[in-house]
Amino acid sequence: MKKGWTVVIEALSWVELKRINEDSALIRTVNQLGINEVDVIDEAKYLIHEVLMRKNVLDYLIESSLSPNGLKDLELGVRSFLRLYTYMFHFHGRSFEEIYELERHVRYLLGEKALEPVEDAIVIIPHLKIPWNELPRLEELAFKYYHPEWYIEYLRKYFEDQMVVKIIEPVEIPKYIRINTLKADRNVLNILYKQGYQFSKVEGINNLYQVLDNPEEIVRTSSYQRGELIFQDKASALVGEVSSPNFDDLVLDICAAPGIKTSHIAQLMNN
């Protein structure tokens, strides 16, 4: 996992330095470091997303461990390390041995001197707790539901507290997959059924199925890697169904990025 940790720390640093999104930072990092292992990139992508989603509460814990200086006084790589380190202790459920291995790796990566200002913080962070009962309501909601305080404050201007919670609480988003009929038919799902995957047909949209479990594992299957299956949101797939292009139509997609709807329309037009 050392390669993955290196990717995470570098990508988090790019996000903060250049104010780019996590996907752009990940792409820049793996190209920069020459990383091409899918498992490493997938794990790094997951950790980057998790850390950035919890950045406000992670920074709160880190700031509580730093004295007299704060996060802004640290080198960029050290800030990124502390966020990953704090996340792994408080939110990821990893063993102490693995987290200390991260610390040893970063000492090698950044150098012992770089970590001198945070030696006390490294010891303190595992023992910190969020004082939920003492937090102002605004901060409590921001930390609990991983949203910036300005957003919570904005919502509270227009909605009662109960409605604010309903708006910001996590929602489990269903995952859908489309059979690419240019390369496969429904038999491709039979292969995955035998491997333990479960699907539910989406009524009204041809060749679209909801993935009922382990959607993240499908990308590792040979069917997916051959392009026989494509992840696509239900609303996105509906666009192709509603437009219903004919074989000889001329279609202009003026909002194509990354092009999933475009590929769907091409499929409906028999390529």
ABEGO torsion letter per residue (X at the ends): XAAAAAAAAAAAAAAAAAGBBAAAAAAAAAAAAGBABAAAAAAAAAAAAAAAAAAAAAAAAAAAABOABBAAABBAAAAAAAAAAAAAAAAAGBBAAAAAAAAAAAAAAAEAAAAAAAAAAAAAAAABBBBAAABBAAAAAAAAAGBBAAAAAAAAAABBAAAAAAAABBBBBBBBBBBBAAABBAAAAAAAAAAGBBBBBBBGBBGBBBBABGAAAAAABAAAAAGABBBBBAAAAAAAAAAGBBAABBBBBABBOAGAAAAAAAAAAGX
